Amino acid sequence: MAVAIRRVAITGGTHGNESNGVELARHFLRNLDSVQRPSFTTVVEIANPAAVKANMRYVDEDMNRCFFKADLQDESRQSIEARRAREINALLGPKGDAQAVDLIIDLHNTTAATGVALLMAPGDELCHAIAARLIEVDPSVRVAQWSKGAADYPLLPSIAKHGMTFEVGPAPWGCIEPASYAQSLGLVHAALDCVHAHNAAVASGGPWREVRLGLQLGEPNRMNLNPGPGSIRG
């Protein structure tokens, strides 16, 4: 049964030198009203301020590997990123709890030629529906799955009930790539509009159809990331 989305979070700077994501998050923080919709509230967080300040991927360890539930509960983990991960979990979680935010969109960029690539859990029907809508808006958007069958994920968006990594490339570390920044800005707003449409369908009692990308969208290249040169680390 479809459930309305009431709390959304947008995060950037999980990797501190991924400046497209950092500056998008800063833009949304300066223009917080622009990411609100009548049916839900949106918060914005700079995920790893220490790494952003240093213009580095991370300071002590990759923060986007710090969100396994067991690691979040391990107070002995004292790296800068592990401590910040626990803070984020307190703000946006707790992970696996009914109080966790409904949706996290985590903004990244990569030197790999991914274009706009949306990454999510294989069974996340809401995020697949959002992805399907974004492909309608921009046919260049690609979709990839997080590991199939995993019991838990170490990624920041996995704190939420629904989570999506928004990966864009190629973009050099520490630089804003204007075209992909503008493209991402429009697509994030389209994603928020899609969530609002989902809520309207739920409120009206109408069906919110389950989206299975492989069956309904065709075009296998949209189901697989073929980035060409470079690699995606996420």
Secondary structure, 3 states (H helix, E strand, C coil): CCCCCCEEEEEECCCCCCHHHHHHHHHHHHCHHHHCECCEEEEEEECCHHHHHHCCCCCCCCHHHCCCHHHHCCCCCCCHHHHHHHHHHHHHCCCCCCCCCCEEEEEEECCCCCEEEEEECCCCHHHHHHHHHHHHHCCCCEEEECCCCCCCCCCHHHHCCEEEEEEEECCCCCCCCHHHHHHHHHHHHHHHHHHHHHHHHHHHCCCCCCCCHHHHCCCHHHCCCCCCCCCCCC
